[in-house]
């Protein structure tokens, strides 16, 4: 993600319109300061990490926010947050309300204050930057345009955000960390199957499948395939001299046509098209 050097913040102007979703504020902070709100915020509040790491406290939980994660807080939920280290914590945030906000969140399954993660390729990481960019280019962002953008953001969160809202999920992530690191090293081996993955944690394939489904909403092998596609994207951009066939082998696909079909299914484009776009 391109780094932004300056702070950006936009507050809504009261246009008197009654919309399903209305923006209260949105912004980017390259050096997020400590906040403590014992009585919470008066609207819904979303905060996510752009760079660095923060720590947020709510509902008797303390959660680390690294890149690719964020928290949705319901109105009036007491909370506080600060940088997790001496290094700057870069954050994006969005506060919103509206006549139908509660019902829309209910329908999307976003019913409580919660912690969310998403895959690197998910659009959530860039959406708030794009919303700020559109505000800078438009004159009427905080009426219908802003409402539409906020609704689109919530739809995307509902689709791509993986709920991490209980201690059982946190324990699962800890259990899986050795395997996730192993996958990151061995993704190029086409012979790896479910048995090999389960063997790394010395558990059964059935138990490993249950852990992954509960934690990521994916089977272990589906997660592994997504990792391979993500690694191939890095190679497509950083190694332009490599052919698609060569890259497919490097990331663990025996057959280039299978790689292209899988890439298209996950990314909506072919590897060659992705390379040209990037």
Buried (B, 14 or more C-beta within 10 A) or exposed (E): EEEBEEEBEBEBEEEEEEBBBBBBBBBBBBEBEEEEBEEBBEBBBBBBBBBBBBBBBBBEBEBEBEBBBBBBBBBEBBBBBBBBEEEEBBBBBBBBBBEBBBEBBEEBEBEEBBBBBBBEEBEBBBBBBEBBEEBEEEEEBBBEBBBBBBBBBBEBBBEBBBBBBEEEBBEBBEBBEEBBEBBEEBBEEBEBEBEBBBEBBEBEBEEBBBBBBEBBEBBBBBBBBBBBBBBBBEBBEEEEEBEBBEBBBBBBBEEBEEBBEBBBEBBEEBBEEBBEEE
